[in-house]
Amino acid sequence: MKRATWIILLVIVVLSSSPRAAENGGDVWWPQFRGPNSSGLGGGKPPVHFGPGQNVLWKTAMGSGLSSPIVWGERVFLTEFDQTSQKLATLCIDRRTGKILWRRAVAANEIEKVHELSSLAGATPATDGERVYVYFGSYGLVCYDLDGNQKWERRLPLPENPYGASASPIVAGELLVLNHQGKDSYLLGVNRRDGRTVWRTDRSLFQYGWSTPVHWRHDGIDEIVVLGGDFKPNQRLMAYDLATGAERWWVGGLPPCGKSTPVIGGGLLFLGAPDIMLEPSAERRNPDKAERFYANNAARVMAVRPGSTGEVMQANIAWSERRGVPGVPSPLYYDGRLYTFKDGGLVFCRVAETGELLYSERLGTLGYYYSSPVAADHRIYIASVEGVVVVLEAGEKLNILATNKLDGGILATPALVDGKLYVRTESHLYAFGN
């Protein structure tokens, strides 16, 4: 078959097949980073009060890693790095008992260098209910069936990213899409069934982006949206054609260091674009200097209407604000409001359509926040590096329902499925439930 004909046929398959359902039998699964299409929204009535001795369904020891748990059916998937064997592993855990059902490891020829806060197992797996897909910056893409049998793998070059590879793969239609971040930077779409390249789009202008792609379907068009994140100014939010990988439209003039993942809601796309961030040690040494530094940066939180082609004009920017820009956590769209969280335990709540600030308050829990917020049953869960999970009521005024302290730091994003809360600390995976 000629290449052009093969591409046309694949395009038809991608566009005619709806995204694989995150729902099955009434349950909403958590198939990738931040759940269904990175929304952060789960189902059921998770517990408000929990901790090492309260509402624990099970607790399972984990190796080193920052990947977030994903859930499908009765299985939970995670990745880890074994310091002793220097191997990268994928874990499957029984959702009912916490028992490890299988662990599959791969050995890299060369281990990537990562920031001290990052991890060699930083990217979150993705699943379509048939297979689980994992990415390691030191190795590449690996695909297993749900019983742990390897189906295919794609060895990829080291990303050479100063913070380490942290963008997670996603399943969109028949494709697995990866934002390969580093000196050799590109957006990659492969056939989810065999790992063959369908398209590869150069992203050399955004070498050090850390944002997980988002699938946005609007006006009958399927797009992949990625936030740029190099250290240079004039970064972009880019939208690509899902079927071909071709650039469609972009929002330019963004500050460097975009780390979070955009979120979709109410016909808009919301993004947090922070400017360059100081090392935590530098902030602690001179907090006054750090405050002046951040006061002059170009960070912003924005709402964007879908573009057609080319650069998005001002009319497509629904609103843009300087206050409340998260450093790492992704925004949360919930019930017509947008929530953003900043280091120091600051929460900002806005009317999503207009950007009107409803409140900006302190949670009463200081420290750094790298985990992204998630929500279910009109409750929002946000975790700090210190291992504190604050639960607040979703609404126009701040109402803190609980402050829960776990026995380990939290950098991974929790999962919410069927009224259960799955939280990865630095050494364990917890399942909490009423």
C-alpha positions in Angstrom: 0.0 0.0 0.0 1.3 3.4 -0.9 2.2 5.6 2.1 -0.3 8.4 1.1 -3.1 5.9 0.9 -2.2 4.4 4.2 -2.1 7.8 5.9 -5.6 8.6 4.5 -7.0 5.4 5.8 -5.6 5.9 9.2 -6.9 9.5 9.3 -10.4 8.1 8.6 -10.0 5.6 11.4 -8.9 8.2 13.9 -11.6 10.7 13.0 -14.4 8.2 12.8 -13.6 6.4 16.1 -14.7 8.1 19.2 -12.2 8.4 22.1 -12.1 5.2 24.1 -14.6 5.5 26.9 -13.5 6.3 30.4 -16.9 4.9 31.6 -17.9 1.3 32.0 -21.0 0.1 33.7 -21.6 3.5 35.3 -18.1 3.8 36.8 -15.8 6.5 35.7 -12.3 5.2 35.4 -9.1 7.2 35.8 -7.2 6.3 32.6 -4.3 8.8 32.5 -2.7 11.8 34.3 -5.5 13.6 36.1 -8.2 11.2 35.0 -10.6 11.6 32.0 -8.8 13.9 29.5 -6.7 15.5 32.4 -9.9 17.0 33.8 -9.1 16.0 37.4 -12.8 15.1 37.9 -13.8 11.7 39.4 -16.9 10.0 40.6 -18.6 8.8 43.8 -18.4 10.2 47.3 -14.7 10.0 48.5 -14.0 10.4 52.2 -13.4 13.9 53.6 -11.4 12.8 56.6 -8.6 10.3 56.1 -5.1 9.5 57.2 -2.7 6.7 58.2 -5.2 5.5 60.8 -8.5 6.7 59.3 -10.6 5.4 56.4 -7.6 3.3 55.0 -8.7 0.5 52.7 -5.2 -0.6 52.1 -1.6 0.7 52.0 1.1 -0.7 49.7 4.8 0.0 49.7 6.1 1.6 46.5 9.5 2.2 45.1 10.8 5.7 44.1 8.7 7.6 41.6 6.5 10.6 40.9 4.0 9.0 38.5 0.4 9.3 39.5 -1.9 6.2 39.9 -4.3 5.4 37.1 -7.3 3.1 37.5 -9.3 0.9 35.2 -11.6 -1.8 36.4 -10.0 -3.6 39.3 -6.5 -2.6 38.5 -4.3 0.3 39.5 -1.1 1.1 37.5 2.0 3.0 38.6 5.7 3.2 37.7 8.8 3.2 39.9 12.6 3.2 39.7 14.6 0.6 41.7 17.7 2.3 43.0 19.5 -1.0 43.6 18.9 -2.7 40.3 18.8 0.6 38.4 15.7 -0.8 36.5 12.5 1.0 35.6 9.3 -0.9 36.5 5.6 -0.8 35.7 3.3 -2.1 38.5 -0.2 -3.5 38.5 -2.1 -3.5 41.8 -5.3 -5.1 42.7 -7.7 -2.2 43.4 -9.7 -4.2 46.0 -6.8 -5.4 48.2 -3.7 -3.4 47.3 -1.8 -6.6 46.4 0.8 -6.2 43.6 -0.5 -8.4 40.8 2.6 -8.0 38.6 5.7 -5.9 38.2 7.5 -5.6 34.8 11.0 -4.0 34.6 13.2 -2.7 31.8 16.8 -1.8 31.9 18.1 1.3 30.2 21.4 1.6 28.5 21.9 5.1 30.0 20.0 6.7 32.9 18.9 10.3 32.3 19.9 13.1 34.6 17.0 14.6 36.5 16.5 17.4 39.0 16.7 16.4 42.7 12.9 17.0 43.0 12.1 15.0 39.9 12.2 11.3 39.3 13.3 8.7 36.7 9.7 7.4 36.9 8.0 10.8 36.5 5.5 10.2 33.7 2.1 8.8 34.5 0.9 5.7 32.6 -2.1 5.7 30.3 -4.6 3.0 29.5 -7.5 2.4 27.1 -8.9 -0.6 29.0 -7.1 -3.0 26.7 -3.5 -2.1 27.3 -1.3 0.1 29.6 1.3 2.4 28.1 4.3 3.8 30.0 7.0 6.2 29.2 10.5 6.5 30.8 12.8 9.2 29.7 15.7 6.8 30.0 14.1 4.1 27.9 11.1 5.1 25.8 7.6 3.8 25.3 6.5 0.4 26.5 3.1 -1.2 26.0 1.7 -4.2 28.1 -1.7 -5.9 28.1 -3.5 -5.8 31.4 -2.0 -9.1 32.5 1.6 -7.7 32.1 2.5 -9.3 28.7 4.6 -6.9 26.7 2.9 -6.1 23.3 5.5 -3.6 21.9 8.1 -1.1 22.8 9.7 2.0 21.2 13.2 2.9 22.3 13.6 6.7 22.3 16.6 8.9 22.7 17.4 10.5 26.1 15.4 13.8 26.4 18.3 15.7 28.0 15.9 17.7 30.0 17.3 19.6 33.0 14.3 18.6 35.2 13.8 15.2 33.7 11.0 13.9 31.4 7.7 14.4 33.2 5.0 14.8 30.4 2.8 11.8 30.3 1.5 9.9 27.3 -2.2 10.0 26.5 -4.6 7.9 24.4 -6.6 9.8 21.8 -8.6 7.7 19.4 -6.3 5.1 17.8 -3.2 7.1 18.7 -0.9 7.2 21.7 0.5 10.8 21.9 3.7 11.8 23.6 5.3 15.2 24.2 9.0 14.3 24.0 10.7 17.0 25.9 14.4 17.9 25.7 17.1 18.9 23.2 15.5 16.6 20.7 11.9 17.9 21.1 8.9 16.7 19.2 5.3 15.7 19.5 4.9 12.0 18.6 1.7 10.1 17.5 2.0 6.3 17.3 -0.5 3.6 16.6 -1.6 2.4 20.0 -1.8 -1.2 18.8 1.7 -1.7 17.5 3.7 1.5 18.3 4.4 2.4 14.7 4.9 6.1 14.0 1.8 7.8 12.4 3.3 11.3 12.6 6.1 13.2 14.3 6.0 17.0 14.6 9.1 19.1 15.4 8.9 21.2 18.6 12.5 22.4 18.7 11.3 25.9 19.7 10.0 24.4 22.9 12.8 22.1 24.0 12.0 21.9 27.7 8.3 21.8 27.9 6.9 19.6 30.7 3.2 19.7 29.8 1.1 16.6 29.2 -0.9 16.9 25.9 -4.7 17.4 26.0 -7.2 16.1 23.5 -9.7 18.8 22.5 -12.6 18.1 20.3 -14.6 21.1 19.2 -16.5 22.2 16.0 -16.1 18.6 14.7 -12.3 18.9 14.9 -9.9 16.8 16.9 -6.9 18.6 18.2 -3.9 17.9 20.6 -3.0 21.0 22.7 0.4 21.4 24.3 1.7 24.2 26.5 5.3 25.2 25.6 7.8 25.5 28.3 11.4 26.5 27.3 13.5 28.9 29.3 13.3 31.4 26.6 10.6 34.2 26.3 7.7 34.2 23.8 6.5 30.6 24.4 3.3 29.3 22.9 0.3 27.2 23.6 0.1 25.0 20.4 -2.8 23.1 18.9 -2.1 20.3 16.4 -4.3 18.2 14.2 -4.8 14.9 15.9 -4.9 12.9 12.6 -1.7 14.4 11.0 0.2 16.2 13.7 0.1 19.4 11.7 0.1 22.8 13.5 -3.3 24.4 13.5 -3.2 27.5 15.8 -1.3 28.9 18.7 -1.3 31.5 21.4 2.0 33.4 21.4 3.8 35.7 23.8 3.7 33.4 26.8 6.3 33.4 29.6 8.9 30.6 29.9 8.6 27.5 32.0 5.1 26.2 31.3 4.8 23.1 33.4 1.2 22.5 34.1 -1.4 20.8 31.8 -4.2 22.9 30.3 -7.8 22.0 31.2 -11.0 22.2 29.1 -14.4 23.2 30.3 -17.4 25.3 29.2 -16.2 25.6 25.6 -12.9 27.2 26.8 -9.3 26.0 27.4 -7.7 27.2 30.6 -3.9 27.4 31.2 -1.5 28.6 33.8 1.7 30.0 32.4 4.2 30.8 35.1 7.4 32.7 34.5 10.8 31.4 35.6 10.7 30.0 39.2 13.5 30.2 41.7 14.9 27.1 43.4 13.2 26.5 46.8 16.6 26.8 48.5 17.0 30.3 47.0 13.5 31.4 48.1 14.3 30.3 51.7 17.7 32.1 51.7 16.2 35.4 50.7 12.4 35.5 50.8 12.2 39.3 50.3 14.3 39.1 47.1 12.2 36.2 45.9 9.0 38.2 46.5 10.4 41.1 44.4 11.5 38.7 41.7 8.0 37.2 41.4 6.3 40.6 41.5 7.9 41.5 38.2 7.4 38.3 36.2 5.0 37.8 33.3 3.1 34.9 34.7 -0.6 34.7 33.7 -3.7 32.4 33.9 -5.8 32.5 30.7 -9.0 31.3 29.1 -8.8 30.7 25.4 -11.5 30.1 22.8 -10.6 27.6 20.0 -8.8 29.1 17.1 -9.1 28.3 13.4 -5.6 28.4 11.9 -2.5 30.5 12.7 -2.0 32.8 15.6 -5.0 33.3 17.9 -6.2 36.9 17.9 -7.1 38.9 21.0 -10.8 38.2 20.4 -10.1 34.5 21.1 -8.6 35.3 24.5 -11.7 35.2 26.8 -9.7 36.6 29.7 -6.1 36.8 31.0 -5.0 37.6 34.6 -1.7 38.0 36.5 -2.8 36.8 39.9 -3.2 33.2 41.0 -0.8 31.6 38.5 0.2 28.1 39.6 3.8 27.2 39.4 3.4 23.4 38.7 -0.2 22.3 39.6 -2.7 22.3 36.7 -5.9 24.4 36.9 -9.1 22.8 37.9 -12.4 23.5 36.1 -15.4 22.5 38.1 -19.1 23.6 38.1 -18.4 26.7 36.1 -15.5 27.9 38.3 -11.7 27.8 37.8 -9.5 27.0 40.8 -5.7 27.5 40.9 -3.3 26.7 43.7 0.0 28.3 44.5 2.9 27.5 46.8 2.4 28.6 50.3 -1.1 27.2 50.3 -2.9 29.9 48.3 -6.1 29.2 46.4 -7.8 31.4 43.8 -11.4 30.8 42.6 -12.7 32.5 39.5 -15.8 32.5 37.4 -14.5 30.4 34.5 -16.4 32.3 31.7 -15.3 35.8 32.7 -12.2 35.4 35.0 -14.0 37.4 37.8 -12.1 36.6 41.0 -14.5 35.2 43.6 -11.9 34.7 46.3 -8.2 34.4 47.0 -7.5 32.8 50.4 -4.9 30.8 52.3 -5.5 27.1 53.0 -3.6 27.3 56.3 -1.0 24.8 55.0 2.3 26.3 54.0 4.8 24.6 51.7 5.2 23.7 48.1 2.6 22.3 45.8 3.5 20.1 42.9 0.4 17.8 42.9 -2.6 19.0 40.9 -6.1 19.4 42.4 -8.8 16.8 41.8 -12.5 16.9 42.6 -15.6 14.8 43.1 -18.9 15.2 44.9 -18.5 19.0 45.1 -15.3 18.6 47.0 -11.8 19.6 45.9 -8.6 17.8 47.1 -5.2 19.4 46.9 -2.0 17.9 48.3 1.3 19.5 49.4 4.9 18.3 49.4 4.6 18.1 53.2 2.0 15.3 52.9 -1.1 17.4 53.8 -4.3 16.9 51.7 -6.7 19.8 52.2 -10.4 19.1 51.3 -12.5 22.2 50.4 -16.0 22.6 49.3 -16.5 23.6 45.7 -18.3 27.0 45.7 -18.1 30.8 45.5 -16.6 31.1 49.1 -13.8 29.2 50.7 -15.0 26.5 53.0 -12.3 24.1 54.2 -13.8 20.8 55.2 -10.7 18.9 56.4 -6.9 19.0 56.6 -5.5 15.5 56.5 -1.9 14.7 57.3 -0.3 11.6 55.7 3.0 10.0 56.8 5.0 11.0 53.7 5.4 13.8 51.2 3.1 14.0 48.2 4.2 15.2 44.7 2.0 12.8 42.6 -1.6 13.7 41.7 -4.3 11.6 43.5 -6.9 9.6 41.6 -10.6 9.5 42.4 -12.6 6.5 41.3 -16.0 5.1 42.6 -15.8 7.0 45.9 -12.2 5.9 46.5 -9.2 8.2 46.8 -5.8 6.8 45.7 -2.8 8.8 47.0 0.9 8.2 46.3 3.3 9.4 49.0 7.1 9.2 48.7 7.0 5.5 49.8 3.5 4.1 49.7 0.2 4.0 47.7 -2.9 4.5 49.9 -6.5 3.7 49.1 -9.0 5.6 51.2 -12.7 5.1 51.3 -15.7 5.6 53.6 
